[in-house]
């Protein structure tokens, strides 16, 4: 900076043109901004902003001096005599200027005969712009300031936190007199408008996974608001200067730590994006956290994001309390829920329970009492009893929101300890875990679906209480290495005992949490009309009460994730699967595959056509190993398939082409299915069944999406015959499949393993997969094949008595290619 000063002095001495001086300043400014990363690495949050502010001050002072010398040369008047003053506003005025924030500069002047002040001001501004400074400016006469302040609350706010930079001290004194007048002008109206402004910003920028650090909940504007109101009432220069009865030292310390951290986060955000950016987008977390010294690992990113949320909540808490203390004599707060003066936590919670008959908002004094309440080292019977009663209240949301606001949630409800402020980087949830869980309770208490409300009303008070506990704790197992469903179920089990739930209730709650995503996942990813899917889902919730509760839990969970998650489309799918499961429960035997098979076998035995078979043939049919045939096909269809099988020597086939092309094949010889599918790749396969019959025979049924022409039928028959010719082969191109496209579950059921394929739809995709399976000796029991938006969504069931589960790594390696 000293070198720059000497260079400018030299240029001024040489009467160099303005553009040459501006070029030097621009070069210096660019170099300075390029060194900010290094300066940031050795500075604290506020310290970095202060240093940056002072550097800009120096540049502004230089520009003033350059314009001053250029205008008056050797005839320059005394600085105090020239009626122009440069004033910093906004974050620049507060000495909290962030890297790429606008430099809010106000130029105050008086129109005095003998000074060409307007030309002087223009020269200052042009040099600032030519120097590359990102300027936001206002120009006013000193007599205009009061009237200007009345035109807009933002202008008034900026004026009362203005700071002198350079120019006439005489004029600055006059300006200060006007600013004092502005500051004292209708303080009540000023407070009211600022509070309304804050409320509007909070509604626009809630505390999500991508918080707005400036205008959002707990952001810098909340901290600024305390200062602005404090400035208007007490004319202080910082929050710390406010009276002790407003800001206690014990409260200021955690607030200051949180604010200091967020100062660093915002500075890093500006440095990382090379622009003014106040929203911490998820994709920016890795680079921003590195600026703050965090490791480049998922756990470090999680830790950083959690601290951001925690800091925002801390600022929200203390600013809420301080703003109330500042404004209580000016603004009447509606719904003033006074509580007792007791400092014992369990008594405060008891009174909260009494007030939770209707929804309420947390009063600032209530928050203050909660954070200062005496707390035992751990929850005792009194507290557990009060918390248990809490979950019986009609407005549980209000209590939980209050406890969260006061940062008391992890203490009063221990299972939530690890998920308070915990971010969720799944691209699905919009909120941290605890916020999402609280919102889920709000949804449950404000059901908008009449059908679901009727189901909820049918629950007993104890069942409603259980559902509320389950809903609130459904994600409490997150943040661990193990599956959060199982961890959450275990935490619930231990906690529910302390809340005096019965063993049956604990078992229900444990099951609901362990499978709390099952309804939404199966409804949106599986064939909800498939009996097997319905049976699989219903087997996890084998009572109507459990089905009712998982339906309600799913509704609350999805509606609290974020906007446009629980749509009319998804709600219809979920309701359909729920109703199908209810129907299945009415016929209990369908919950077990063997029970349904027995029923189908009995139906066959009564069928007159079945009785025409020889006893040995009847026995073979009833001993067909494939359950699929009995679960998916009607008795008459099974008889027709068996009849054709008994007449088959090597292979037979049947082609139907009415609503769509369908091919059925029964074979004893080896069928080259991959060859057949490869040759028929022009037709899109929508469903394929493969069933083991008897005498080493297999049944294949392949349905296609469209019809074939008469000419094509001839070629299709030729392809089927060639599929049994060992000399025939087809070259199959490897489709594009990535490892992320394949999901294998060898624990899908007792009989079957499952493989899901979600890849780009390509010709020959299914043929290539079958070819790999044939080479590995893997038999497919059934395949569900369909395409949505040019993406293949295929599901294969493989009987567990084959080679599949022993070769999953080999299968994946052969099917996939490197990304």
C-alpha positions, 0 to 999 in steps of 0.5 A: 500500500505504501508503494501505491501511495508513492506511485500515485504521489509521483503521478499527481506530481507529474499531472498525469491524466486521470485514466493513467491513475485509474489504471494503476488503481485498477491494477492494484485492486485486482492484485489485492483481490487475488491475495485475499485467499492468503489473507483469509487463511491467516485472519479470523471472521470479523478480523478479515472483514475489518481488514478488508473494510480498512483496505477499501477505506484507504483506496477511497481516501486515495481516490478522494485525494486524487480528485481533490488534487486534480480539481484544485491543483496547487490552489486546493482549499482546506479539506474541512472547507470543501463541503463534501464528505464521504460516508460508508453505509451498510456492511461497509459502514459497520466495518463488516464488508464482505469480499464481493459485497457492494461498497455502499458509499454515500457522498454528502455535500452542500451547494456553496457558491465558489465550489463546483462540488457536483463536478468534484463528486462526479470525478470521485465516482468516475475514478472509483468505477474506473478503478474497478471498485464495485460501488453502490452509491448515494449522493445527497445534500446534507439538508436532504438526508432527513426527508430521504430517510422517510421515503424508505425504511432501508435508506433510514436503516443505512443512514443510522449506521453510517460511518465517516471516511473522508472529507469535511469534518464540519459537514460530517458534524452537520450530517451527524446532527441530521442522522441523530434526528433520523435515528430519533424519528418515530422509533416505534414505526421504525421497529415495527417496519423492521420486524415486518421486514424480518418476518417477510425475509424469514418466510422467504428464506427458511432454515433449509439445507441450503441456508441464506446466510444473509437474509435467512433465519438466523442470518446476518440480518437477524444480528443486524436487526438487534444492532439497528434497534439498539442504535435507534434506542440507545445510540450504541455502536455495537451489540456488546455495548447494549445494557446488561439487562438487554444483552447478558455476557453469558448470552453474548459469548455463544452468539459471538462464537456463532457469528464469528463462524458465519462471518468466515463461512460467508467470506469463504463463500464469496472467495469460492464463487468469486462473486457475491453469494449468500446462499450456501448451495449443497454443491459448494459445501466441499470447497467452502469447508476447505477454506475453513480448514475442514478435510475433503471427506464426506464426514468433514462436509457433514460436520461443517454443514451441521455447524452452519445450521447450529450457528444459525439457530444460536443466532436466531435464539439470542436475537429473538430474546434480545429483540423482545427485550429491546422492543417490549416497551414499543411493540405489543407482541400478540399471544403473549404466553407468560409462564411461571417464574420457576427455574426448574425444567420439569415445571416449565415443561408441565406448563408447556403441556397445559398451554399445548391444547391449542397451537402457540408460538414460543414467547421470547421470555419462555425461550430465555427461561428454558435456556437458563432453567436448572437441569439435572445431569440426566433425565429423571422420572419427573422429566420422563413423565412430563415428556410422556405427557407431552406426546399426548398433547394436541399441539405437540408441534408447538412444544417441540418447536419451542424446545428446538428454538431454545436448543433444548431438544437434544437434552429433553429427548435424548434419542434425538441427540445425534440428529439435531442440526444433522444435514441430509445430503441425499438430494431428497430432504430439504431440511436437517433431520431434527427440523424435518422430524418436527415438521412431520409432527406438524403435518400429522397434526394438520392432515389435509387429506380427509381419508387420512384424517378419518384413519387418524381419528379412528386411532385410540388416544394411546395409539395416536400418542405412539404414532407421534413418538414414532413419527418424531423419532423415525429418523433418529438413527441417522448419522451412524454407520449402520442402517438408520432404520434399524438404529432408529428402531433400537433407540425407540425401543429403549426410549419407549420403555422409559415413556411407559409404553407396553411391550405390544406398543413398543413392538409396533413402534419398533416395526414402524420405524424399521420399515418407515420408508417401505410403503413409499419405496414400494409404491413408487418403484414396484408393480403395486398390482403384483400379488407378490409385491402386495404380499411382500409389503403386507407381510411387514405390517400384518394387521390393519392397525399397523397398515393404518399407522405406516400410511399416516407415518408415510404421509407425515414423512413425505410431506415434511421433506420439502415442496412437491415431494408428496404429489397427487401421483405419489399419494395415489400410488401409496393409497392404492398399495395400502388398499391392496394390502388391506384387501390382502389382510382380509384373506390372511392365507395370501400372506404366505406363498405356500398358503396361496399355492395350497389354495391354487392346488385345491382349485386344480384338484376340483377342476374337471379337466385336471381330473382327466389327467393320469394320476402320475400327471396330476402328481407332476403338476402339483409338484412343479417347483416354481411357485411363480406358476401358482402365484401368477396363473389361473387354474385353467392357464396352469392346466393348458400349460401342463397339457402342452408340456405333456405333449412336448418332445423337444419344444413347442411354441405358441404365438398370439398377436391380438392386443400385443405380440406374445410368445410362449415356449415350452422346451426340454432342449436347451433354448438360446434365449439370448439369441431369440431376444437379440433377433427380436430386439426390434420389439420391446419386451414388457414382461417375461415369465420363466417357470420350471415345470417337470421332467426338466421342462421349462415354460417361457412367456414373453410379452412385447409392447406392440403387435407384429405384421403377418409378414413378421410372424413368419420370421418370428417363427423362423427365429424361434426354430433357430433358437434351438439350433446350436449352430446359430449365433448372434453377435451381441454388442455390450450395452452401456450399463454402469455399476450404479445401475444394478442393485442385487438383493440376495435376501429378497425372500426365502426362495428368490434373489432379486436384481434391479436394472435401471439403465438407458434403454438400448436394443439388445440390452435384455439379450446381452444380460440373458447371454451372461446368465446362460454362460454362468448357468443362472436360471431366471425365474421371472423378469419384469421389464418396462421402460420409462422416459427412455430408461429401462427399469427391469426386475429379475427374480432368480431362484436361490438354488442356482449360481446367482448369489455366489457370483454377484461380483462376476455378474456385475463385472461382466455386465458393466463398463467403467464410467 
